[in-house]
Amino acid sequence: MAGTPNPDSHESRMASRRRTRLRPVKLVTVAGRFIEDGTAIDVSETGCRIRRFNTGRVPARLAVYDEADNSFRLALVIWSRGPEIGVRFVGTPRAGTRADVHRLTGRFYAVTG
């Protein structure tokens, strides 16, 4: 049954996951400010595992910008182990606007000031 964790499994995953190959993502604040780059390793309808390029703390609530399909998903950080985090998506995806894409992928996108 979708949406219900499998009691016989050692995981509490609510949706089947699919492994991805080098799917670039950007972690951003809920207000849309860049936090850091990452790579989605496993993705499901309800969340994903992200390998980060930094090991600093991230907010408990953030947005994941998927560069491959130009979408934003609000997410909650469920777990963190070294450079990897697991997030649960909240709500439906939102398409990135031209301004979003430019801000997050244009020249000097990672420079804050």
C-alpha positions in Angstrom: 0.0 0.0 0.0 1.5 3.3 -1.0 2.1 5.8 1.7 2.4 3.1 4.5 5.8 1.9 5.6 6.4 -1.8 5.2 6.4 -3.3 8.7 8.6 -6.3 7.5 11.3 -3.9 6.2 14.1 -2.4 8.3 13.4 0.9 6.6 10.4 3.2 7.0 10.3 4.2 3.4 6.8 5.2 2.2 7.5 4.9 -1.5 9.8 2.8 -3.6 13.0 4.5 -4.5 14.9 4.6 -7.7 18.7 5.0 -8.0 19.8 7.9 -10.1 23.0 8.8 -11.9 24.6 12.1 -11.1 21.4 14.0 -10.8 22.5 17.5 -9.8 20.5 19.3 -7.2 20.9 22.6 -5.3 19.8 23.0 -1.7 18.2 26.3 -1.1 16.4 28.0 1.8 12.7 28.2 1.7 13.1 31.8 0.7 15.1 30.6 -2.4 18.7 31.5 -1.3 21.5 29.1 -2.4 22.9 26.9 0.4 25.0 24.4 -1.5 25.3 21.9 -4.4 24.6 18.2 -4.1 23.8 15.1 -6.0 20.5 13.1 -5.6 21.5 9.5 -5.2 18.1 7.8 -4.6 14.8 9.4 -5.4 11.2 8.4 -4.6 7.9 10.2 -4.8 8.2 11.1 -1.2 11.9 12.0 -0.7 15.5 11.5 -1.7 19.0 10.8 -0.5 21.4 13.6 -1.3 25.2 13.5 -1.3 26.4 17.0 -0.3 29.7 18.6 -1.2 30.0 20.1 2.3 29.5 18.7 5.8 28.2 21.8 7.6 24.7 22.0 9.0 21.7 22.6 6.8 18.3 23.9 7.9 15.7 21.3 9.0 13.4 22.8 6.4 14.7 23.6 2.9 14.0 23.4 -0.8 15.6 21.0 -3.3 16.1 22.4 -6.8 16.4 19.5 -9.3 18.4 20.8 -12.2 17.4 17.9 -14.5 13.7 18.7 -14.5 13.8 22.4 -13.3 11.7 21.8 -10.3 11.6 22.9 -6.6 10.4 20.6 -3.8 10.0 21.8 -0.2 11.6 19.2 2.1 12.3 18.3 5.7 15.7 16.8 6.6 14.9 13.5 8.2 18.5 12.2 8.7 22.1 13.3 8.2 25.2 11.0 8.1 28.5 12.7 7.1 28.1 14.1 3.6 24.7 12.6 3.0 21.2 13.7 4.1 17.8 12.1 3.7 14.9 14.4 2.9 11.1 14.0 2.9 9.3 16.1 0.3 6.5 18.3 1.5 3.8 19.4 -1.0 4.0 19.3 -4.8 6.8 20.3 -7.0 7.0 23.8 -8.4 8.6 24.6 -11.8 11.5 27.0 -11.6 11.0 30.4 -13.1 13.5 32.1 -15.5 14.7 34.3 -12.5 15.1 31.2 -10.3 17.2 29.4 -12.9 19.4 32.5 -13.5 19.9 33.0 -9.7 20.8 29.4 -9.1 22.7 28.5 -12.2 24.0 31.8 -13.6 27.5 33.2 -13.2 28.5 33.6 -9.5 25.4 31.8 -8.3 27.2 30.5 -5.2 28.5 33.9 -4.2 26.5 35.4 -1.3 26.9 38.9 -0.1 
